[in-house]
Amino acid sequence: MTSLLLNRIVRYTLLLFGFSLAGMLQLNDARSDEPIARKRIVLIAGRPSHPPRMHEFNAGVQLLAGCLKESGLPIEVDFVLNGWPKDESILEKADAIVFYMDGGGGHEAVQESGRRLQMIDRLAAKGVGIGCMHYAVEIVPDQAGKEFKKWIGGHYEHMFSCNPIWSPEFNQLPEHPITRGVESFSAKDEWYFNMRFVNDLPGAASAKTPQGLFVPILVAGPSDAVRNGPYVYPPGPYPHIQENKGRAEAMLWSIERPDGGRGFGFTGGHFHDNWGNDSFRKLILNACLWLAKAEVPTQGVASSISPDQLNANLDPKK
């Protein structure tokens, strides 16, 4: 091979390499201009129950949805009022689904002879986040105990858990995306505790379990008086609750599931006016983003609400 031919081959090879490199750089530039994928959060409110300013599920999800939409973050937010969505396609598009409603045997998720449970389980298996707030964390164990432990890491069980109205002090918050920008606070609410957690965990400490990584977010120790009663329903005291005097309890917790999805349970939310507490509200806004695998800002989801916004969309109650 002559030196002239060799030089031509080298120049041709370098030219091809240059074209390829330029193409790769242009492709990377194009990709950098692509919009960030927007996560979709669906908030589902239950039907009206309880006296005014209690269990205001419809007003609560609309307030939270408004705060999320106004945050300017790359998310889409849908809300459903008065129970299970008539158009279930809204759930098929969700990255996270949050239930805020009455629970127990009347829980919206357990109706239709298990069909809804199967649907939620299918979505969760695809990585959709599942969150439950207040009464929505309670189910009948034989109906949905296995599913709720898998989806959200635990549940309220009648006559095992308890539901006193009290004012815990949340002074020590773990480092977690849900707590970003949240300051210490206290709020009077119907804070359930002594839940049925995965792996029979007491719930006040993080743990790696076969069901996933369990992390308590809001933890406080009920006083002896709180453990002794009075309870909203049924009347206390419960001996097994008294036996755990001095033990810290979890009232907001998270789980990262083996299926890649996430879950949270939050036992507060009885009194509507607590959504006016900036830290109380920010925790749940952060939790909704985290549930959908959206990035939670360093200082959490910023929001502010006026008295008029807090009073908007309340259900007509006597």
N, C-alpha and C positions, 0 to 999 in steps of 0.2 A: 504494500500500500504506500503510495507516494505521500510525501509530507503535505502537499497541496490538498489531496483528498482528505487526509486526516484532519487538517485545519477546518475544512468545510463541515465535516461531521461534528467536530467539537462546537463550532459556531451554531450549527443547526440545533444541536442538543441544548445549548445554553438558551437559545431563542425560545424553544418549546418550554423550557423550565420557567423562563420569565413570563410567558403567557399564562402558564398554569398558576404561578404565584399571584399574578395580577387578578386572575379570576377568583382565586380563593379570598383575596383581600376584599374584592367587591362584594362577594357573597357574605362575608362577615359583616361588612358595613350595612348591607341590606338587612341582615338579621338583627343588627343592633337597633334598627329603626322600627322593628316589628313591635306592635303594642303588647303590653304585658297581659297575659291571660287573666280575665276577670273571674273571680270566684263568686259563686251564687249561694246565698244564704236564704233559707226559707224559715220564717217564724210562724208557728201555728198556734192560734189562740183557742181556748176552749169556750164553752158557752157560759153565760153569766151565772154566778152563784155567790152566796154570802151577801152580807149587807154592803151598803155603799162604801167605796174606797178600799174594799177588800176583794181579793180575787178579781181584780179588774183586768182580766186577761186581754180583752180586745183593745182596751186603751193602752195597756202595757206594751203589747207587740207593736202597735202603731207608733208609740213614742220611741221605742228602740230602733225600729226600722227607719224612722225619720233621722235619728242621730247617725245611724250608719250611712244613710244616703248622703247626708250633708257633710260627712267626713272627708269627701274628696278622694277616698282610697279606691283602688282598683277592684271593686266588688259590685255585685248586683244583689239587690235585696227584694224578696217577695214576702208578703204576709198573707195569712189566711185567717179569717174571722169565724167565730162560732163553730169550731169543730173541724172535723176531717175535710180536706179539700174535695169539692165536687169534681174538679178536674185534676186527676192524679198525675197528669203529665208534669205538673209543677214540681213534683217530687223527683221525677226521673232526671230532671235537669239540675238538681241540687248538688252542691258540694258539702253542704251542712244543713241539717234539719233540727230545729229547736222546738220542743213542745212546752207550752205554758198553759196549763189547763187542770181541771179536776182529774183525779186519778182513782185508784182502787178498782173495783169491779166495773166502774163506768168509764174507765180510761179509754180515750178514743183509739189508742193503739191496739186494744185487745178485742175490739168489736168484730163482727162478721165472722165469728167462729174461727178465728185465727188467721183469716186471709190477710188482714192488715199487718199482723206480726210477721207473716212470711214475706210480705212485700218489703217491710223495713229491714228485715234480716238480709234479704237479697241486696238491698242498696248498701247496707253496712258492709257486706262482704266485698263490695266493689270499692270500699274505702270512703264512703260517705260518712261524715261526722254526725253523731247523734247527741243532742243535749236535752236535758229535762230540767224544768224549774218548778220549784215549790211542790204543790200537790201532785204534779206530773211525775215526781220521782216515786210515788207510791203505786204499787200494783199488788194484785193477789199472787203470792208466790207460785201457786200451782198453775196460774194462767200464763205468767210471763217472767217469773223470777230468773230463769236461766238466760232468757234473752236480755233482760235489763242488766244483769251482771256482765254479760258479754259486751253489750253496746256502750254502757255508761259507767261500768265498774261497781255498781251497787244499786240498792233500792230501799225504800221505806217498807217495813213490814208491820202490819197492824198487830198491836200488843207486844211486839218486840222493840220496835223503835218508839220514840215519843215526840210530842209536838208542843212543848211549852212556849209561851210568849215571854221573851226575855231580851236582854241587851248585852250580848257578848262584846268584849273589847278585842278587836283584831289588830294587835300591835306588832306582830311578827309575821311578815309575809314572805314566802319563799321566793327565790329567784326563778321566775318562770315567765314566759310571754304573757300569760293572763294577768300577772301582777304589775306589768310595766306602767309606770306613772301613777300607780295607786298609792295613796297615803293611808296611814293607820286611821281607822274609823270605828265607830260603834253605831249600831242601829237597832232599835226595838222592832222585833219581828217575831213571827212564829218560826223559829229556827229549829227544825227537826234535827234529831241526832240519834246515835246508836243504830246506825244503818246496817243492813246486810251487805257487806262489801265482798269483793272477790277474795277467794282464798281464805275466807273468814278473818280478814284483817280487822284490827280494831279501828284503823282508819286515820290515825293521827300522824303517821310517818309514811314516807315514800317506800315503795317496795316493788321489786321485779317479781312478777308472778307469771305462771303459765298463760294467764289471761291478758297480760300486758303490763306496761309500766304504770303503776298507780302513784299519783302524786296528790296529796291533800293541799288545798290552796287556802281556805279559810279554816283556821283551827283555834278553838278556845275551850277553856275549862268551865263547865257549868258549876255554879255554886251548889252547896248542899240544898239550899232552899229551892233552886230550880229543879234539881234532881227529885226532890220530894213532891213537887207539884206547885201550884195546880196546873194541870194539863187541860188543854182545850177539849180534847176528847180522846179516850174516855178518862174519867177521873183517876188520878193517881193516889198514892205513890205506887210505883212498880218495884218490887224487891230487887229484881235483876238490874234495874237502873241505879238504885241506891247502892248496890254492891260495888259499883264502879266509881264511887266518890273519889274525886281528885284526878280522874282521868280526862285528858284533853279529847275533844271530839271534832270531827271534820264536818263542815257544813257547806263547803264547796270543794269538789275534788275533780281530778281529771284522770283520764286513762288513755294511753297510746296502745292500740290494739294490735295483735299479731297480723290482722288482715290489712294493716296499713292505715286504718281509720282511727279517728279519735272520738272521745266521748267526754261529757262532763255532766255532773249532777249538782244542783244548787237548791238548797232547802229553804232559802229565804224567798221573799216575793209575795208574802201574804198581804202586807199593807202597801197600797199603791203609792203613797207619798214617799216611800223610801227611794223611788226612782229619782227623786229630787236631790238625793245625796250623791255628790259627784263621784266619790270613791266607789260606792255601791253600784252606781250605773256604769262606771268605767270598767269595773271587773267583768261585767256581763258583756259589754261591747267588745272588750278584748277577747273574752272567751268565745264569742261568736266568730271572730276572725280566726283565732287559733283553731277552732273546730273545723273550719273550711280550708285550713292549711294556707291561709293568707298571712302575709307578714304583718305582725303587730308592730306599730311604730314604737320607737325607743321610749317615748313618754306616754304610750298608750293611745287609745282613740280619744281625740279631743272632742268635747261636746259641751253645750250649755243649754239649759232649758228654762223657759220662763214659767211663772205660775199659770199663765193661760195654756201653755203647752202641756203642763202637768194635768190640768183640768180638762183637757180636750178628750173627746171620744169616750167618756165614761158611760157605762151602761145605765139605762134608766132603772133604778132600784128604789124600793121603799125602805 
